[in-house]
Amino acid sequence: MTATIPETESYIQFRLEDLVSRNEHHRFEEIATRIARRRISSNILVATGPVSSGGDQQRDAETYTTWIPDELPHSAGFAASSSTRPVVVACTLQKEKLKAKVLEDLAGICAADADSVAHIAFFSVKPISAGITHDLKKTAREDYGVTLDVFSGAGIATILAEPDLLWVARHYLELPSALMPPPEGEPSPDWYSELLENLRLNRGPVALTPATQGEVTEGLRFATWDEDANADLPEWLDFMGAFLADTDEGADTELVFRACYEMALARFRGTGVAVGIEDLVRRAVTFACLSDRPNVLDDAVTLTSYWGVMWVSGAGRAEVAEIAEALERLRVHVTELLDSSDPSTHPVRVASLTGTLALLHLVPNWQKLEQEHGCPAQVPVADFSEVQLDDFEPDAALLADQGLLDVGAVMDNLDKLIDLLPRARAYSVSRLAEMFTMHAPLMSEHPSYVKVRDGLDTATAGVLGESVTAERNRDRAVSFVKAGRPLDALLELHNAKVNWFNGDTLYGTVLTMRYIGRLYAGLGLMYAAKMYACTGFALAMAHGDADAKEHAPKALMEAAQYSQNAGCWVDAAGLTEIALLVRSEYLSDPFDFDKHPDLADHRHRAALELAAIRKFWPDVEPLITAAHPSTGWFEMVAAFVDGSGAEYQLTEEEFQTTASEQLAGPVLGDLGPTRIVDFEALGVRWIFTYDNNRATVLRAEGFIAALQVLLADLAPRHPVLINSTMNVRIQVVEGTDGEAGSCDIDRSEPELRGTIVLPGRVAEPDAEARNKSLVGDCLYLLQAVHARPTADLMAHVDAMAETGMFHKLFVGQPYEDATDLLGTDHYTRCASIARPASSGQFKPSAPPALAASTSPGTGYDRDRALEVISERYELADAALHFTLPRLLADTASRARIAALREEGWLDWQIMVILVNIAGNWRVSQAGIQIGRGDPRIARGVASAPETAEGPEVPLEVFSADAFDLHSGMLPATAATRWDLHGRQEAPGEWAMRDLLTRRYHFTDDDVLHQDPFDPLPADMG
């Protein structure tokens, strides 16, 4: 505290003495009670009865009964400072014989016919010595069984000089402003302190008017959330409670509604408490259901939704049926008002009511939750106590799993609202936009999602600017990440990136670049991640202010981490060195590991790598040493490894197996004359090799980064790709213009092999043409594994282009400029050391978001599929009418049929295999050569109904080889029904069967049928 405090205390003590001279007992009584309410128990009130006649039984103030502290043990405000034990306050202005006075009051307070008491606080203006105080406390404890505290003389002045009680001294003792000591720490805002002081002086609001209520509302909300002001909350609740008395001919007014709303939320949101305020909610809902004011209805929905939250948390005491009934009353009332409102004449009113209806449907169906899971256990305080509205986010995944939200109703109303907004510009969508953002993962599957999202963003940007829209994009991205949907999060972040660019907020752009990089890394797309991290670094360094530049070393360190994860450990060491140099320039305490845990993590990873290199590939260590010429980082990591004394106990092969599980590329893939990149996405293993020189590496990595971004952007559209391995050799030809380059694919083997020729660096005017050529090469590779017609893939690409595909693929400057941070010598050293042979055992795996799709494939129609299957049964029944019984009578044939069933082939598929075997024999017997003449003739012969007079198909044609041949051909035949084409397959690969199973229900779709193979022996299926 400051030096003015002793002066303040002296003045207060002087003024207290003055009360004695003027015998102002009641004033001292008020002062003592105010102190006791703050320091002992908040549920103390001044007693009634004339002092001179002893009507108050020596009790100047005492507690009233409350059980709230027991029910709400973790609450703030009143509940935290009130007592369930009886407390009595006694005061005296007496100058002499103070010990006798205290003993006399003790006897009266503790008399046999008096109310029980546990604690007595005695206040005396005149000082009572410490020795006498101890004797009095002992007497109280031993003779009366109560606790006694004595406050006297200078001690009272000291308490009144403390910040939260200074107002008492100022109000009752006329403390001058000059003697008000400045507050410790952060003071409350001037408006708050002044408003609180005026309300105290006036003993509450001087008038029940909207203006006065607005001021009290502001103070109440501030006290609810400000840590220091929270102690004032009981007073603010009292001040707001005055408005509950307002009436209009016996009916509640809007002031009453507002008081109910603010008081309830102050307790709900500030302390997680529902007890004692549910009647306020009921009163507010009743008023709202008679009101036609949209703002009243909107607030009533908010209040009732919190009522439900309190119930589900266990803090509420109302039945869930009552809460649901209140919501339904509001829904019916809002709907009636909406039906009677004309949007052509009152667009803002209709927009407001439509938005309120959408909010109503955003309230979860708590009754359904109760039916399925029962009532929640009751608790005194909700576990999200002290969580503000803006910080409370619903669990979208839980709401979706439980089916607690009527998403259709929400989105239908929001769809209507978006149509109204051009004519209802005065309507604020801010709150709805926040709620929509919170629930975005739940809403995103609805057909109107994009329309609603873009409409709300446009309306927000029109009022608050593009940067606010970017914040909405970012917040939705966070919601998607929490819901485990990184691809949707990427879409939002890419939009945020653009909106922050448009809003001239470079700091936000750099942060978004880093966040996008992390998401790509989480998807195993390390070159896309590296592109965004390095671009963020370059942007911060070239154009950023001091705040943005702080993120430059962080972005570059992340780029080094992505290189580590890609298996490019020597590249990672080089990038780390540069990041450390930049770090020392722009970060405070740049090498404080406690302050920067990311640096400690990076050191740990570097140490693990160095330990592996020393054990398995010691000839690589000089490359790591050379990558750190200036910072001493290598020496520190080496000392860290040496000091730990730890050594890998794994063999090299075991280490590589573990690394394959943890990394997104082969260990030391950056070494050797030829580099290798190996990753999996969308069911395709993508392998790229290219020469290990500076120009080629930068251009090749740029192509791979663009392909990875394209794959992530394509994934949510579920293209029909057949599982494959695509092995591509990238060549770079310097001096070739942007339109040049070629891409060739060899499809003659199961493993697809390609060659791409990329142009070298080009001048800026040619960059656009080069980018288009690069996208064309990416699409050429994709087409090779795309099993549907090219038009399908191009339709996806056109849709992606409309949603900003190019700004995702190419971010600012070219990849080779943003990532060109390592010198030519670095690449020469990397090319000089062979990559470990054991790195060839690396096998990539895709994260769930980029796994081979299982969504229904383009063109799939279940009704049509079942119709065709039914036809297959009919055709097979006729074509094998006499042959099938003979097959079932043959032990070898029965065993082969049982084996097919065991492998998962359905009955109709086995019947088709048998028909095809028999049909081939019949066509051959008819002298028809497959591929010559009208194919319809061959099909007619093969599938003709079998008759008793026709030739008997020899059982020998149903050999094991025939079964293998025709079961292998069946997926390709079935694929034509869905306009699919495959590729060369290795024996037993079953790539087309896998595609049909994942996307076209090949092993699921069947019709009810009589078992065609009954009876098969039990041991055969």
Residue, then its C-alpha position, 0 to 999 in steps of 0.5 A: m500500500t502507499a504512504t497515505i494509508p496511515e493518514t487514512e487510518s488516523y482520520i478514520q479513527f478520529r471520525l470514529e471517536d467523533l461518533v462517541s462525542r455525538n452518541e451516534h450509536h446507530r451510525f456505528e451500528e451500521i458501520a460495524t454491520r458493514i464490516a461484519r458482512r464483509r469480514i465474517s458473514s454476508n447474511i447479517l442484518v441490523a437487528t430491530g428494537p430500541v437500543s435504550s430499552g434493550g429490545d434487541q437483547q444486546r444484539d445490534a445485528e445478527t445473521y438470518t438462516t441460510w443453507i446456501p453455503d452447504e448446498l453450494p460449497h464452491s460458489a463465489g459471491f454471497a454463497a462463498s461469504s455467508s455462514t450457516r452458524p448463528v452470528v451476532v454483532a454487538c456494538t458500543l460507544q461506551k468509554e469506560k468499564l468496557k470489560a463489564k460491558v462486554l460481559e453484560d452483553l455476553a450474558g444477554i446474547c447467550a441468555a437461556d430464552a435467547d436465540s442460539v448463537a455460535h459466534i459473537a463479534f463485538f465492536s468498540v470505538k474505544p480500545i480494549s487491551a489485548g489482555i482483556t480481550h483474551d480473558l473475554k474470549k476465554t469466558a465466552r468459550e468456557d462459560y457460554g460455548v461461543t466464539l468471541d471476536v473483539f474489534s476495537g479502536a485502531g483495529i476498526a480504522t485499519i479494517l475500514a482503510e482496506p480497499d473493499l471497505l473504504w466506501v463505508a468510511r467515505h459514506y458514514l465517516e465522510l472520508p475526504s477524497a484526498l485521503m482515499p489511498p490508490p488501489e493495489g494492482e489493477p483498479s476497477p474502472d472509474w465508471y464501475s467504482e463511481l456507479l457502485e459508490n452512488l448506489r451505496l450512497n442512495r441505498g439502491p436505484v433512485a428510480l426504477t427506469p430503463a436507464t437506471q436498470g441499464e447502469v445496474t446491468e453493466g455493473l452486475r455483469f462486470a462484477t460477475w466476471d471480474e475477479d476483484a469485483n466479484a466480491d461486490l456481486p451480492e450488492w449488485l444482485d440486491f440492486m437489480g432485485a429492486f426492479l422486481a417490484d416494478t408493476d403495471e397495474g399488477a402485471d410484471t413490466e419489462l423491467v421485471f423481465r430484465a431483472c429476472y434475466e440478469m440476476a439469473l444469468a449472473r448466478f448461472r454463468g458466474t457460479g454454476v448455481a441454479v438453486g434459488i433463481e429458477d423462479l426468476v426463469r419461470r417468471a421471465v418465461t411467463f412474461a415473454c410468452l405475453s410479449d411481442r418484442p423480439n428482443v424479449l423473446d430472444d433473451a427468454v430463449t437464452l435464459t431457458s436454454y441455460w435452464g436446460v444446461m443447469w439441469v443436465s449438469g445436475a445443478g438445476r432442481a426443476e423437472v426436465a419436462e417443465i423446461a421442455e414445456a417452457l421451450e415449447r410455449l416460447r416456440v409456439h408463441v414465436t411461430e404465431l408471431l412469425d405467421s402474423s408478420d409480413p416480411s414485405t413490410h416488416p423484414v427486420r421483425v420477421a428476420s428477428l423472429t426467424g433467428t429466434l426460432a432457429l435459436l430455439h431449435l438449437v436448444p438440445n432435446w433434454q427430454k430425449l436425453e433423460q429418456e435414454h440416460g435417466c436424470p443426471a445426478q444432482v450436484p450443488v455447482a455445475d462443473f463449468s462454474e465461472v465459464q462465460l457464455d463465449d467460452f462455453e462450447p457444445d460438444a457437437a459430436l455428442l449432440a450428433d451421436q445422441g440426436l439431440l438437435d433438430v438440425g433440419a429445423v435449425m438450418d431451414n430457419l437459417d436458410k430463410l433468414i439468409d434470404l431475408l438479410p438483404r432486406a433486413r440490414a438492421y438485423s444483427v446476425s452476430r449472436l447467431a453467427e457465433m452459435f452457428t460457428m459452435h455447431a458447425p460440425l453438426m450443421s455441415e452435412h446439411p444441404s444449406y450449410v454453405k449458403v448459410r455459412d456464406g450468408l452469415d459471413t457476408a452479413t458479418a463482414g458488411v458490418l465488422g469487416e473481413s478480419v472478423t469473418a476470418e475470425r469466424n473461419r478460424d473459430r469454425a476450424v477449431s470446432f472442426v478440429k475438436a470434432g476430429r474433422p481436419l479436412d473441414a477445418l482446412l477449408e475454413l482456415h484457407n478461407a480465413k487466410v484469404n479474409w485476413f489478407n483482404g482485411d490487411t491483418l498480416y498477423g492473423t495471416v501468419l498465424t493461419m499459415r502456421y495452423i494450416g501447416r500443422l493440420y497438413a502435418g497431422l494428415g501426414l502431408m509433410y511437404a504441404a505443411k512445410m510449404y505453409a510453414c515456410t511461406g508464413f516465415a517468409l511473409a513475417m520476415a518480409h512484411g510483418d511488424a514486430d508482433a508478426k516477426e515473433h512468429a517467423p522463427k516459430a514457423l521455421m522451426e515447425a518447417a524443420q519439424y515437418s522435414q524431420n517427420a518426412g524422414c529428411w533429417v539432414d534438411a531438418a538440421g539445416l532448417t533448425e540452424i537458420a531458425l535458431l539464428v532468427r530466434s535469437e533476433y526476434l524472441s525474448d529469452p530465445f533459448d530458455f527451455d522452460k519458457h519455450p517448451d517447443l524448443a525443448d521438444h525439438r532438442h529431444r527429437a534431434a537427440l533421438e535422431l543423433a543417437a540413431i545415426r551414431k549407432f546405425w549410420p555413423d557416416v551421416e553424423p558429419l552432415i549433421t555437424a556441418a548443418h550447424p556451423s554457428t549456433g552450437w546446437f549440435e554440440m548441445v544435442a551431442a552433450f545431451v545424448d552423451g549425458s543421458g548414457a542411453e543407447y538404442q537396444l533395437t536392431e537396425e531393422e527393428f528401428q526402421t519398423t518403429a520409424s515406419e510407424q511414426l514417420a511420414g517418410p523413409v529415414l534419411g530420404d534426403l540422402g543419396p544421389t536420388r531422393i525419395v518421397d513416399f506417402e499414402a493418401l486416398g488409397v494410393r501409395w505415392i512414391f516420388t524420386y528425383d535427383n538430389n541437387r538444389a534446383t531439382v529438389l526445390r521444384a520436385e518438392g513444390f510439385i509434391a506439396a501442390l499434389q498433397v494440398l490437392l489430395a486433401d482438398l479432393a478427399p471430402r469429395h470422395p473421388v472414386l480411386i482404385n487402390s494403387t501404387m504410383n511410382v513417379r520419377i521427377q525430372v527438372v529441365e532448366g530453361t523450359d518455359g512455363e507451358a512446357g513439361s510432360c507427364d507419361i504413365d506406364r500402365s502395363e504393370p500392377e505398379l503404375r510408373g510415371t515420369i514428369v518433366l518439370p520446367g526450372r525457375v521461370a520469370e514471374p510473368d510465366a508463374e501463372a502458366r507454370n502453375k496451371s501446367l503443374v495442376g495439369d500434371c497432378l490431375y494426369l497422375l490422379q486420372a491414372v488411379h481414377a476408376r470413373p470417367t474423366a468427366d467425373l474427376m473434372a467435375h470435382v476439379d471445377a467445384m474445387a476451383e470455385t472454392g479457391m483451389f489455386h490459392k490453396l495450392f500456390v501461396g504467395q511466392p513459389y515454393e522454391d522461393a519460400t523454401d530456398l533456405l539451404g545452400t548448394d553445398h548442403y545438397t551436394r553433401c546430402a547426395s554424397i552419402a548413400r541412403p540406408a538400405s534398410s530405409g527401403q522397408f518403409k511402408p506409409s499409412a494414411p490417417p483416417a481422414l485420408a484413408a480410402s473412401t468408404s462413401p457410396g461411389t458415384g453412380y451407385d443406386r441400390d434399387r438398381a443393384l438389387e434389381v440386377i441381382s434378382e435378375r442374376y438369380e433368375l438367369a442362373d437358376a435357369a442356366l444351371h437348372f440341371t448342372l447345379p444339382r450335379l455340382l452339389a453332388d460332387t465332393a470337389s465342386r461342393a468344396r470349392i463352392a464352400a471355399l468361395r462362401e468362406e472368402g466372402w463371396l455372396d450366393w449371387q456372385i457364386m452363381v454368376i461364376l458358375v454360369n460363366i464357367a458353364g457358359n464358356w464351355r457352351v460357347s466353345q462347343a458351339g464353335i463361337q470364338i470370343g471377340r469375333g462376330d456379334p457378342r450378343i450371340a455368344r451371350g445368348v448361348a452362354s446364358a440360355p436356359e438349360t434343358a434336359e435335351g441340351p448338352e451336359v456340361p462336364l464337371e471337369v470344366f469346374s476345376a480349381d483353375a476355372f474357379d480362380l479365373h472366373s472369380g478373378m474376372l467377376p469384379a471387373t465384369a461387375a465394375t462395368r455396371w457402374d462405369l468403372h475401369g480398373r488397372q493391371e492387378a497382381p494375383g490375389e491383389w483384388a483391387m477392383r473387388d476392394l473398390l466395389t466393396r468399399r464404394y458399391h456394396f459389392t459384398d453387402d447387396d443381396v435380395l431375399h432368396q432360397d439358398p441355391f446350395d442347400p444342402l451343403p454339408a455343415d463342414m463346407g459352409 
